[in-house]
Amino acid sequence: MATVIKLKRSETASNVPTSSDLEVGEVAVNTSDKTIYMKDSSNSVITVANFVVPGSDPSYLIKSNNLSDVDAATARTNLDVDSKAEVTSKATDSGIIFAIALG
């Protein structure tokens, strides 16, 4: 028989657990916001994952159809292309974690 594991959870929008709500390594989920939290070893509650509707947040990358759906003038002025090594270095140096939404 399967074992059911229930995480600490909230169904209230924008409700974020505090460090006193969780033990180090413990996970909590907000089902309304579709966000997963965890308490790290420095006793901070961090966001591990959150759901974003593709196209609703400009900080997320969205797969383009060969750039045919992007205005060429805007793309030329706003698009910087870095090598894989440059992207990895920038993300590693600044601790940035980013998500790619495929739509």
C-alpha positions in Angstrom: 0.0 0.0 0.0 1.2 3.5 -0.9 2.2 5.9 1.9 0.6 9.4 1.7 2.9 12.2 2.5 1.2 15.5 3.4 3.2 18.7 3.3 2.5 21.7 5.3 0.1 23.7 3.1 -2.0 26.8 2.8 -4.9 27.6 0.5 -4.8 31.3 1.3 -3.3 33.5 -1.5 0.0 35.2 -0.7 0.4 33.2 2.6 4.1 32.5 3.1 5.4 30.3 5.9 7.7 32.0 8.5 10.9 30.4 9.8 9.1 29.4 13.0 6.5 27.5 10.9 9.1 25.1 9.3 12.1 23.0 10.4 15.3 23.1 8.4 14.7 21.1 5.2 11.0 21.0 5.7 8.8 21.8 2.7 5.5 23.7 2.5 3.2 24.5 -0.3 0.7 27.3 -1.1 -1.9 25.6 -3.3 -3.6 28.9 -4.1 -0.4 30.6 -5.4 1.1 27.2 -6.6 4.3 28.0 -4.8 6.7 25.6 -2.9 8.8 26.8 0.0 11.6 25.3 2.1 13.5 26.4 5.2 17.3 26.4 4.4 20.2 25.9 6.7 20.5 29.6 7.5 16.9 29.5 8.9 15.5 31.5 5.9 12.3 30.4 4.2 13.1 30.3 0.4 10.9 29.8 -2.6 11.8 26.6 -4.3 9.3 26.7 -7.2 6.4 28.7 -8.3 4.0 28.2 -11.2 3.8 31.0 -13.8 1.4 31.1 -16.7 3.5 31.3 -19.8 3.5 34.9 -21.1 2.2 36.4 -17.9 5.6 37.4 -16.5 8.2 39.2 -18.7 11.1 37.9 -16.5 10.5 34.4 -17.8 11.6 33.3 -21.2 9.0 32.0 -23.6 9.8 29.8 -26.6 9.3 31.8 -29.8 8.3 30.4 -33.1 11.5 31.3 -35.0 11.0 34.9 -33.8 8.1 35.2 -36.3 5.9 36.3 -33.4 8.4 39.0 -32.2 8.5 42.5 -33.6 11.9 42.6 -35.4 12.8 46.2 -34.5 12.1 45.5 -30.8 14.1 42.3 -30.9 17.1 44.0 -32.5 17.2 46.7 -29.8 16.3 44.6 -26.8 17.9 41.3 -27.4 21.4 40.4 -26.1 22.8 37.0 -27.0 25.5 35.5 -24.7 27.4 32.3 -25.1 26.4 29.3 -22.9 29.6 29.9 -20.9 28.7 33.6 -20.3 25.2 32.7 -19.2 26.4 30.0 -16.9 29.1 32.4 -15.4 26.6 35.2 -14.8 24.0 32.9 -13.2 26.7 31.2 -11.0 28.4 34.5 -10.0 25.1 36.2 -9.0 23.2 33.2 -7.7 20.4 33.8 -10.1 18.0 30.9 -10.7 15.7 31.4 -13.7 12.9 29.4 -15.3 12.0 28.8 -18.9 8.3 28.6 -19.7 7.7 26.7 -22.9 4.5 27.8 -24.6 
